Amino acid sequence: MKNFEYKNPTKIIFGKDTIPKLNAELPPNAKILMLYGGGSIKKNGIYDQVSQALAGFEVIEFGGIPPNPEYAILMKALEVIKKENITFLLAVGGGSVIDGTKFLSSAALFEGDEPWDILSKRIRTNKGMPFGTVLTLPATGTEMNSGAVITRAETKEKFSMGGPGLFPAFSILDPNVIKSIPKRQIANGIADAFTHVLEQYMTYPVGALLQDRISESIIQTLVEVAPKMLEEDFDYTTASNFMWACTMALNGLIQKGVPTDWAIHMMGHELTALYGIDHARTLAIIAESHYKYNLEDKKEKLAQYGERVWNITEGTLEEKAQKAIEKTTAFYQSLGIKTKLSEYTQDYKGTAETIANRFEERGWKGLGERQKVTPKDVVKIVEMAY
C-alpha cells in the first residue's frame, strides 16, 4: 500500500426530512447566493423546503445552471457574487450545480485576471468562499469531495479543477429527493458512480486489501440496487443505499494508498465537450475499449473484480479478465445505456484524432495509473469505441 494522507472536512447530514436542518449549518448573518439548475426543484417541493429553512437569512437566487456547468453562465453568477457582496454559497442540485458552485467558490477569491486560468492552467484552490450543498441527484460524489468539472461551450472544452479549499462545509442528503428523478438520470447516476469506483480500483495490485474490499462492496451495492432503482415504485431503503454508494464512490476514501487511472474520464470529457453526450454515457462508451486495450497492465485486478463481483471462477487469468470486461459492458447496457459512440452520433469519424490532438496540445504525454496511455494510444482506444 502506498503512503497517503486523508482529510475530509465535509459534514454529511443523511436521511429523510433532513433539509430543515440546513438552517443550523449556515454561518450567522451570512449573505447567501442560492444556486440551482433548470427549476425542477420548484416542481418537486425541494425549493419550498430549502426556502423555509433559509427564513431569516438574506438570500439571492441564481438559477439556470445547465448539465455540464457552463463557464459563461457561471461568470454571470460570479458578477452577482461580487456585486452583492455574497459571503456564502448554497448549491441545491446535482453534480452540475455543485461543480458550478465549486468553481464560483474558487473564482470569488481568485486573484488572477482570468478565472478560466483556474481550469486551463490547473491552478489548485487552497481557499475558496465557503459553501454547502443540498443534494438532489446522486451520482458524482461531488457533495463530499473537492473536485469539479466545468465546460466551456465556445471552445468545446471540459476541464477538471480542485484543491483542499473546495470541500463543502456540509451536504444534506435526503433520499426522498430521488422520488422525482427521471429514470434516465437514475441510470446515469448508477453508471457514473460505478465507473468512479473502477477508475480507482481497476489498476494493479498494491496490497491495499481494505480499499479493494470497500471498492468491491460499493460496486456490488450498485449492481444490487440498480434493477429496483429503475422500477417505477419508489423504495426508500433502496434509494438510501444508492445515494450513499454514490457518495462513497468518490469521497476520497477508496483512492488512498492505491494507484488511480482516470483515463476513461479524460477521454469521456472530450466526448461530452464535442457532442454533448451525457457524462455517464461517455464513460460507458470508453470503458470497454480502454480495458481491452490495456488488458496486460490490468489483468490481475480485472480478474479479481470478475471473481469477487461477477462470480467468474473458471478460466485463465486473461480469460477471467476478458469476461469481467464483458460483464461490465453488459451492466451498462442493462441500465439502458448504449456503449458505442456510433449509437449517439454518425459524425464520429476523426473523433479519436481530435481528442488525441487536444491532449498533445495540452502537453498530456501519458494518461492512466502508469502514465503509459499516450495520445497515440488514445486514438486506438477511441476508435475501438466507435
Secondary structure, 3 states (H helix, E strand, C coil): CCCCCCCCCCEEEECCCCHHHHHHHCCCCCEEEEECCCCHHHCCCHHHHHHHHCCCCEEEEECCCCCCCEHHHHHHHHHHHHHCCCCEEEEEECHHHHHHHHHHHHHHHCCCCCCCHHHHCCCCCCCCCCEEEEECCCCCCHHHCCEEEEEEHHHCEEEEEECHHHCCCEEEECHHHHHHCCHHHHHHHHHHHHHHHHHHHCCCCCCCHHHHHHHHHHHHHHHHHHHHHCCCCCCHHHHHHHHHHHHHCCCCCCCCCCCCCCHHHHHHHHHHHHHCCCHHHHHHHHHHHHHHHCHHHHHHHHHHHHHHHHCCCCCCHHHHHHHHHHHHHHHHHHCCCCCCHHHCCCCCCCHHHHHHHHHHHCCCCCECCCCCECHHHHHHHHHHCC
